[in-house]
Amino acid sequence: MKSPEVIDALGALAHEYRLAIYRLLVERGPDGMPAGVIGDRIGLVPSSLTFHLQALQRAGLIRQTRASRQLIYSADFGVMNGLVGYLTDNCCAAGGRGCDPACAPA
């Protein structure tokens, strides 16, 4: 990932509801979840939910697919891994030891 993409992703996640939505979708896995179920779980009305889902989608963090009349949202795990990789790319490099257990990503 490049810095502008990372800034967009982190900016999208810097909100209580968007972070909760994203964590819920990561927990759910690649199958994703219908928008209505996300709204019920997070406690958002449809108009607010749409606003937050669109912000996550614009940042590239989630995908949207249509199944009949439902919109299914899922986390984009490639983008998630790219973001974590960007944040940990030079982990502990200044100490000359590389990633030791104290700073190795989980």
C-alpha positions as semicolon CSV with decimal commas, in nm:
position;residue;x (nm);y (nm);z (nm)
1;M;0,000;0,000;0,000
2;K;0,102;0,356;-0,054
3;S;0,074;0,634;0,204
4;P;-0,243;0,797;0,059
5;E;-0,429;0,462;0,067
6;V;-0,315;0,399;0,423
7;I;-0,429;0,746;0,530
8;D;-0,770;0,688;0,368
9;A;-0,809;0,349;0,538
10;L;-0,705;0,473;0,880
11;G;-0,928;0,779;0,840
12;A;-1,226;0,557;0,758
13;L;-1,159;0,340;1,063
14;A;-1,124;0,643;1,292
15;H;-1,491;0,641;1,387
16;E;-1,664;0,430;1,649
17;Y;-1,937;0,289;1,421
18;R;-1,713;0,228;1,120
19;L;-1,458;0,050;1,335
20;A;-1,734;-0,165;1,486
21;I;-1,872;-0,247;1,141
22;Y;-1,529;-0,337;1,011
23;R;-1,447;-0,559;1,308
24;L;-1,783;-0,733;1,268
25;L;-1,714;-0,801;0,900
26;V;-1,361;-0,925;0,972
27;E;-1,507;-1,160;1,233
28;R;-1,769;-1,283;0,985
29;G;-1,508;-1,376;0,724
30;P;-1,521;-1,376;0,345
31;D;-1,892;-1,467;0,326
32;G;-1,983;-1,124;0,459
33;M;-2,313;-1,012;0,600
34;P;-2,630;-0,844;0,471
35;A;-2,659;-0,472;0,538
36;G;-2,971;-0,518;0,751
37;V;-2,797;-0,762;0,982
38;I;-2,502;-0,526;1,018
39;G;-2,739;-0,244;1,110
40;D;-2,916;-0,459;1,367
41;R;-2,592;-0,573;1,528
42;I;-2,438;-0,227;1,541
43;G;-2,762;-0,045;1,620
44;L;-2,778;0,193;1,325
45;V;-3,075;0,305;1,119
46;P;-3,043;0,235;0,743
47;S;-2,951;0,591;0,640
48;S;-2,668;0,613;0,894
49;L;-2,552;0,261;0,814
50;T;-2,532;0,344;0,443
51;F;-2,321;0,652;0,518
52;H;-2,070;0,449;0,720
53;L;-2,060;0,155;0,479
54;Q;-1,990;0,392;0,190
55;A;-1,699;0,549;0,380
56;L;-1,546;0,205;0,438
57;Q;-1,609;0,108;0,077
58;R;-1,449;0,428;-0,061
59;A;-1,141;0,355;0,150
60;G;-1,124;0,008;-0,008
61;L;-1,169;-0,175;0,321
62;I;-1,493;-0,354;0,234
63;R;-1,663;-0,500;-0,072
64;Q;-2,027;-0,496;-0,170
65;T;-2,204;-0,771;-0,363
66;R;-2,569;-0,820;-0,446
67;A;-2,754;-1,141;-0,367
68;S;-3,103;-1,108;-0,509
69;R;-3,242;-0,800;-0,330
70;Q;-2,984;-0,793;-0,051
71;L;-2,656;-0,607;-0,037
72;I;-2,385;-0,822;0,119
73;Y;-2,079;-0,654;0,265
74;S;-1,749;-0,825;0,342
75;A;-1,405;-0,716;0,451
76;D;-1,138;-0,701;0,182
77;F;-0,875;-0,913;0,352
78;G;-0,608;-0,826;0,096
79;V;-0,642;-0,459;0,183
80;M;-0,650;-0,541;0,555
81;N;-0,328;-0,742;0,525
82;G;-0,171;-0,464;0,318
83;L;-0,258;-0,209;0,585
84;V;-0,115;-0,421;0,866
85;G;0,190;-0,494;0,651
86;Y;0,245;-0,124;0,588
87;L;0,223;-0,047;0,959
88;T;0,464;-0,325;1,056
89;D;0,693;-0,324;0,750
90;N;0,998;-0,190;0,930
91;C;0,917;-0,330;1,270
92;C;1,217;-0,308;1,502
93;A;1,447;-0,242;1,203
94;A;1,626;0,049;1,372
95;G;1,757;-0,189;1,637
96;G;1,917;-0,407;1,368
97;R;1,746;-0,722;1,495
98;G;1,436;-0,732;1,276
99;C;1,106;-0,835;1,427
100;D;1,164;-0,982;1,767
101;P;0,872;-1,126;1,968
102;A;0,800;-0,787;2,128
103;C;0,700;-0,625;1,800
104;A;0,605;-0,916;1,571
105;P;0,250;-0,874;1,438
106;A;0,006;-1,126;1,587
